[in-house]
Amino acid sequence: MDLVYNHNLVKLLSGAIDNGEGYLENVPGLFKEVVNKNAWMEHTTEMGKTITLTDFKEFVEKPYPDGLGTTLDKLKKLIEDDREALSMFTHLTTGKWGTNRYTIENDNINLYNTGGTSKEYGLRKLRKSSPELHERVIQGELSINKAMIEAGYRKKKVSVNIDSGAVAKMILKYFSKEDITDIIGMLGE
């Protein structure tokens, strides 16, 4: 493991976050490289100081050169459009039940408890229960919502204007003849 290279990755990511416009499009790719190389856990500065961390939140919040000098929320916002980066972030910030998701050590702190329809919840659920669908989402073949529907974790939903003609078109489009007969029977009751 090249710890100086790791530090250069941390430096580039920290700089892209700090410098804002013109550099922000680099944040997701740099983030993925920092995570893939475990550069956030160990890197050596230009001055020869080796930084070793086990707490991802601490790495994100510690000022450069030890960390990124930002917040988890800001980092998440900068990477959330990249499914793979968001999945990595979610994995690093959620952990297993009964462990602190920011550290490797045992604890029960859970600061990012997302669920329901959030992107993070969908990615986490798919990664744990349907890895093949998770991979298809990461590759851009499926949306998170479509993968959750395909896995049976969500039901397909439609939105319709409150207008009898629009409701009728939606029913004809999405329901079988048997379902329509049942709907008519329910409406007659």
MINU-19187 format. One record per residue (C-alpha): residue number from 1; chain; z, y, x. Coordinates in Angstrom, 1 decimal. Last residue first. Layout:
N
SITE|NUM|A|Z|Y|X
...
This chain:
189
SITE|189|A|-2.9|-1.2|-71.1
SITE|188|A|-6.5|-0.2|-71.1
SITE|187|A|-6.4|1.1|-67.5
SITE|186|A|-5.1|-2.2|-66.3
SITE|185|A|-7.9|-4.1|-68.0
SITE|184|A|-10.5|-1.7|-66.5
SITE|183|A|-9.0|-2.2|-63.1
SITE|182|A|-9.1|-6.0|-63.5
SITE|181|A|-12.8|-5.8|-64.5
SITE|180|A|-13.4|-3.6|-61.5
SITE|179|A|-11.7|-6.2|-59.3
SITE|178|A|-13.9|-8.9|-60.7
SITE|177|A|-17.0|-6.8|-60.1
SITE|176|A|-16.0|-6.3|-56.5
SITE|175|A|-14.5|-3.0|-55.3
SITE|174|A|-15.4|-0.6|-52.5
SITE|173|A|-18.6|1.2|-53.6
SITE|172|A|-18.3|0.9|-57.4
SITE|171|A|-14.6|2.1|-57.2
SITE|170|A|-15.6|5.1|-54.9
SITE|169|A|-18.4|6.1|-57.2
SITE|168|A|-16.1|6.0|-60.3
SITE|167|A|-13.4|8.0|-58.5
SITE|166|A|-16.0|10.7|-57.5
SITE|165|A|-17.3|10.9|-61.1
SITE|164|A|-13.8|11.1|-62.5
SITE|163|A|-12.8|13.9|-60.2
SITE|162|A|-9.6|13.9|-58.1
SITE|161|A|-11.4|13.9|-54.8
SITE|160|A|-11.3|10.6|-53.0
SITE|159|A|-9.7|9.3|-49.8
SITE|158|A|-10.1|5.7|-48.8
SITE|157|A|-7.7|3.3|-47.2
SITE|156|A|-8.3|-0.1|-45.5
SITE|155|A|-5.0|-2.0|-45.2
SITE|154|A|-3.1|-1.9|-42.0
SITE|153|A|-1.6|-4.6|-39.7
SITE|152|A|-4.2|-7.2|-40.6
SITE|151|A|-5.7|-7.5|-37.1
SITE|150|A|-9.0|-6.1|-38.5
SITE|149|A|-7.2|-3.2|-40.1
SITE|148|A|-5.3|-2.4|-36.9
SITE|147|A|-8.6|-2.7|-34.9
SITE|146|A|-10.3|-0.3|-37.4
SITE|145|A|-7.4|2.2|-37.0
SITE|144|A|-7.4|2.1|-33.2
SITE|143|A|-11.2|2.7|-33.2
SITE|142|A|-13.4|-0.1|-32.0
SITE|141|A|-15.9|-0.6|-29.2
SITE|140|A|-14.4|2.2|-27.1
SITE|139|A|-13.5|-0.1|-24.2
SITE|138|A|-9.8|0.6|-24.7
SITE|137|A|-10.2|-0.3|-28.4
SITE|136|A|-12.0|-3.6|-27.5
SITE|135|A|-9.2|-4.4|-25.0
SITE|134|A|-6.5|-3.8|-27.7
SITE|133|A|-8.5|-6.1|-30.1
SITE|132|A|-8.4|-8.9|-27.5
SITE|131|A|-4.7|-8.2|-26.8
SITE|130|A|-3.7|-8.7|-30.4
SITE|129|A|0.1|-8.8|-30.7
SITE|128|A|1.5|-6.9|-27.8
SITE|127|A|-1.4|-4.6|-26.8
SITE|126|A|-2.3|-4.2|-30.5
SITE|125|A|1.1|-3.1|-31.5
SITE|124|A|1.4|-0.7|-28.5
SITE|123|A|-2.0|0.8|-29.1
SITE|122|A|-1.3|1.3|-32.9
SITE|121|A|2.1|2.7|-32.3
SITE|120|A|0.8|5.2|-29.7
SITE|119|A|-2.1|6.3|-31.9
SITE|118|A|0.4|7.1|-34.7
SITE|117|A|-0.1|5.5|-38.1
SITE|116|A|3.3|3.9|-38.6
SITE|115|A|5.5|4.1|-35.5
SITE|114|A|6.6|6.3|-32.7
SITE|113|A|10.0|5.9|-31.1
SITE|112|A|9.5|8.1|-28.0
SITE|111|A|13.1|8.6|-26.7
SITE|110|A|14.3|5.0|-26.7
SITE|109|A|17.5|4.6|-24.6
SITE|108|A|18.8|1.0|-24.6
SITE|107|A|19.4|0.4|-20.9
SITE|106|A|18.4|-2.2|-18.3
SITE|105|A|16.7|-1.0|-15.1
SITE|104|A|12.9|-0.7|-14.7
SITE|103|A|13.1|2.9|-15.9
SITE|102|A|11.4|5.1|-18.4
SITE|101|A|11.4|2.5|-21.2
SITE|100|A|15.1|2.0|-21.0
SITE|99|A|15.5|-1.6|-21.9
SITE|98|A|16.8|-3.3|-25.0
SITE|97|A|13.5|-3.6|-26.7
SITE|96|A|10.7|-3.6|-24.2
SITE|95|A|9.2|-0.5|-22.6
SITE|94|A|8.2|2.6|-24.5
SITE|93|A|7.3|5.3|-22.0
SITE|92|A|5.3|3.4|-19.4
SITE|91|A|3.4|1.3|-22.0
SITE|90|A|2.7|4.4|-24.1
SITE|89|A|1.4|6.2|-21.0
SITE|88|A|-0.8|3.2|-20.1
SITE|87|A|-2.2|3.1|-23.6
SITE|86|A|-2.8|6.8|-23.6
SITE|85|A|-4.7|6.5|-20.3
SITE|84|A|-6.9|3.7|-21.7
SITE|83|A|-7.5|5.6|-25.0
SITE|82|A|-8.5|8.8|-23.3
SITE|81|A|-8.1|11.6|-25.9
SITE|80|A|-4.3|11.5|-25.4
SITE|79|A|-4.4|12.4|-21.7
SITE|78|A|-3.5|16.1|-21.7
SITE|77|A|-1.3|16.0|-24.7
SITE|76|A|0.7|13.1|-23.2
SITE|75|A|1.2|15.0|-20.0
SITE|74|A|2.5|18.0|-22.0
SITE|73|A|4.8|15.9|-24.1
SITE|72|A|6.2|14.0|-21.0
SITE|71|A|7.0|17.3|-19.4
SITE|70|A|5.7|18.9|-16.2
SITE|69|A|6.7|19.1|-12.5
SITE|68|A|4.4|16.2|-11.4
SITE|67|A|6.8|14.3|-9.1
SITE|66|A|8.5|14.4|-5.7
SITE|65|A|6.1|17.0|-4.2
SITE|64|A|6.0|18.5|-6.8
SITE|63|A|8.7|19.2|-9.3
SITE|62|A|10.5|16.3|-11.0
SITE|61|A|9.6|16.0|-14.7
SITE|60|A|6.9|13.4|-14.6
SITE|59|A|8.6|11.3|-11.9
SITE|58|A|11.9|11.5|-13.8
SITE|57|A|10.2|10.3|-16.9
SITE|56|A|8.7|7.4|-15.0
SITE|55|A|12.1|6.2|-13.7
SITE|54|A|11.9|3.7|-10.8
SITE|53|A|11.3|6.3|-8.1
SITE|52|A|10.8|6.2|-4.3
SITE|51|A|9.7|9.3|-2.4
SITE|50|A|9.0|8.8|1.3
SITE|49|A|9.3|12.0|3.3
SITE|48|A|6.7|12.1|6.1
SITE|47|A|6.0|15.9|6.0
SITE|46|A|2.6|15.2|4.3
SITE|45|A|4.5|13.4|1.5
SITE|44|A|4.9|9.6|1.2
SITE|43|A|4.5|7.9|-2.1
SITE|42|A|6.4|5.4|-4.2
SITE|41|A|6.9|4.8|-7.9
SITE|40|A|4.3|7.4|-9.2
SITE|39|A|1.8|6.0|-6.8
SITE|38|A|1.9|2.7|-8.7
SITE|37|A|-1.8|2.3|-7.7
SITE|36|A|-2.8|1.7|-11.3
SITE|35|A|-0.5|4.4|-12.6
SITE|34|A|-1.7|7.1|-10.2
SITE|33|A|-5.3|6.1|-10.8
SITE|32|A|-4.9|6.2|-14.6
SITE|31|A|-3.3|9.7|-14.3
SITE|30|A|-6.2|10.9|-12.1
SITE|29|A|-8.7|9.8|-14.6
SITE|28|A|-6.8|11.3|-17.6
SITE|27|A|-6.1|14.6|-15.7
SITE|26|A|-9.6|15.3|-14.4
SITE|25|A|-10.8|17.1|-17.6
SITE|24|A|-7.8|19.5|-17.1
SITE|23|A|-9.3|20.9|-13.9
SITE|22|A|-11.6|23.6|-15.1
SITE|21|A|-8.8|25.2|-17.1
SITE|20|A|-5.3|24.2|-16.1
SITE|19|A|-4.2|24.8|-12.5
SITE|18|A|-0.8|23.1|-12.9
SITE|17|A|-2.0|19.9|-14.5
SITE|16|A|-4.9|19.5|-12.1
SITE|15|A|-2.6|20.3|-9.2
SITE|14|A|0.0|17.7|-10.2
SITE|13|A|-2.7|15.1|-10.6
SITE|12|A|-4.3|16.0|-7.2
SITE|11|A|-0.9|16.0|-5.4
SITE|10|A|0.1|12.6|-7.0
SITE|9|A|-3.1|11.1|-5.9
SITE|8|A|-2.6|12.5|-2.4
SITE|7|A|0.9|11.0|-2.4
SITE|6|A|-0.5|7.6|-3.2
SITE|5|A|-3.0|8.0|-0.3
SITE|4|A|0.0|8.8|1.9
SITE|3|A|1.8|5.7|0.6
SITE|2|A|-1.1|3.3|1.5
SITE|1|A|0.0|0.0|0.0
